[in-house]
């Protein structure tokens, strides 16, 4: 398969996901540039000129890349579509690095944004006085389940059938989709970034399951099935409570978020009277072992960039998020850091002092107080 | 061994601990009456007239009881020493039941009080307008490690060498000790009930270890060593944090509490650079398996009657107890109840509105505002 569109794509980040996406796109004939901050991690790719990829169906290919670089200016020059595939903790640094080099019309997609990724990216560009007229969008989660076994290798296990995406503001979503759907027709419209940000299921599952199985993880090196063994009936009830807090925050902001049970039913056809039952009814969770250590992105990414921003929005709009706060507090103690302070606060998202009406206007049309005449 | 003292002792509560204490005392010749609220649970003892007991050294005996009853008036009439051996959740009901029948000079010892047991007992007697001049005391923990394998059987595994006890007020401690040391010379003086209440190590160990191993407990029915497997380095650090909060609450109230590490060194000669190391250095913890279920007194007793009162005192005196609060919150969600409301609040302890000076005067001399002229 080869593309004739001439679409210039930059993939930012050469972890498991970034290598898979870059190789997948390049193998299909797109002009792909791959950026990684640390050149050592992409040196082998640069020498070989591409990434070997194996697909879901066992097929193998090589994705030859146009450019492999740790120079952000070189990476994004001329790109129409910039796919950011980095941990949410790096969004800020990527935005800062891109800011001086962005050009009008470029589209930046956060894969995924976790919670508030587009808000934070936009805010950083504003603070860096970036005047280029770019569009920022965020995906609800990552398109692939993928793993990289070697420095220039990628393997895609599964691909989601549909993946909601929203631009900030939502008036730009169709423009972004017309671009990204050319390469990934799985992307579908989310109403706005509050939907992609508040339907972040990792916020609910990852920290709680890690913390409530903390002893087990550390004592055994994660030698148990994370969702099957780690979600007992009581743990399921705690997840339900956290999930209800998340959905209530969304409701308070005028957003009809999916419950975890609705999401399991839609995404995996996994049904159950309780969340515990629905999780156990999902064959996709079988065989997924627990993290091997408590120093894991399920805490150090999902607490500051998923739970913290949801809890911040909850407090701002009068929702009881004490369950989330307990998880955040435990994570802070576990890692000896202040994830509340280091995470995505309202201020970092550029939402401090905005009313719900103003936030809604911002996500829908891009207008906010400071852009009023 | 037989006693000639004629000391009349009532043991309140016929659980593992109550049966062991009643049988131990009776076997040594004391006149012992045993009370239990539910008669069915003591019927076999009443029929047999006593409790078979096996001791630490393998010796067997039978403790014949003077009276086995669920009539509290009959149970405590004429008793000089009333040993309360019930979960802290029952202290209130026991106090209410005793209130109309108490006589001047009787001594009530809570074995143990957990945190604030003597305060709550005193407060309930006051609210019930009990005018008898009785003395309330609390022990720091329970004297035995004991288990009851049958309806009229008890087994004592281990006996503590020393066990701090304080009366409320502390001016009565020596009077109480002169009585209880006749039967148990292991009792020693604690400075006042703030010491016995704030040196409650179960508050630190029990809820946190249960919650941070919740999935493991429920998935395996507690099939691992609670302290040896369940206390990993990270869990140890969380325990250290909670313990520091407890010791800081004590310090803020002018009490020099022992740290968990100091306590392990003193009580078990278990030393280590970290709490994790010290716990693993304690042979007494080997072989203790985890709770089989999350419906366990480590949550439903230790959260409302240990953590909640310590956290209440912390908030009252300006100490950051966010770690404890996270544990309390998690326990509330786990059990679907409000342990903060149901637990030992300042109000239930009769401490609401009292300044530190007033609380100190209360524990030292028994005077408080309402007993001022």
Contacts between the chains, C-beta under 8 A, distances in Angstrom:
chain1	res1	chain2	res2	distance
A	209	B	215	7.4
A	211	B	212	7.0
A	212	B	211	7.0
A	212	B	212	7.2
A	212	B	214	4.6
A	212	B	215	5.3
A	213	B	213	7.7
A	213	B	214	7.4
A	213	B	215	3.9
A	213	B	216	6.3
A	214	B	212	4.6
A	214	B	213	7.4
A	214	B	232	7.6
A	214	B	234	6.3
A	214	B	235	6.2
A	215	B	209	7.4
A	215	B	212	5.3
A	215	B	213	3.8
A	215	B	216	6.0
A	215	B	229	7.1
A	215	B	230	4.7
A	215	B	231	7.4
A	215	B	232	5.7
A	215	B	235	5.2
A	216	B	213	6.3
A	216	B	215	6.0
A	216	B	216	3.8
A	216	B	219	8.0
A	218	B	232	3.6
A	218	B	233	7.0
A	218	B	234	5.4
A	218	B	235	6.9
A	219	B	216	7.9
A	219	B	224	7.4
A	219	B	229	4.8
A	219	B	230	7.2
A	219	B	232	5.3
A	224	B	219	7.4
A	229	B	215	7.1
A	229	B	219	4.8
A	230	B	215	4.7
A	230	B	219	7.2
A	231	B	215	7.4
A	232	B	214	7.6
A	232	B	215	5.7
A	232	B	218	3.6
A	232	B	219	5.3
A	233	B	218	6.9
A	234	B	214	6.3
A	234	B	218	5.4
A	234	B	294	5.1
A	234	B	334	5.9
A	235	B	214	6.2
A	235	B	215	5.2
A	235	B	218	6.9
A	237	B	333	7.6
A	237	B	334	7.4
A	237	B	336	7.3
A	238	B	330	7.4
A	238	B	333	5.3
A	238	B	334	6.2
A	241	B	333	4.9
A	294	B	234	5.1
A	322	B	329	5.4
A	323	B	329	6.8
A	323	B	330	7.9
A	323	B	333	5.4
A	325	B	326	7.6
A	325	B	329	7.3
A	326	B	325	7.6
A	326	B	326	4.3
A	326	B	327	7.9
A	326	B	329	3.9
A	326	B	330	5.1
A	326	B	333	7.5
A	327	B	326	7.9
A	329	B	322	5.3
A	329	B	323	6.8
A	329	B	325	7.3
A	329	B	326	3.9
A	330	B	238	7.4
A	330	B	323	7.9
A	330	B	326	5.1
A	330	B	330	7.6
A	333	B	237	7.6
A	333	B	238	5.3
A	333	B	241	4.9
A	333	B	323	5.4
A	333	B	326	7.5
A	334	B	234	5.9
A	334	B	237	7.4
A	334	B	238	6.2
A	336	B	237	7.4
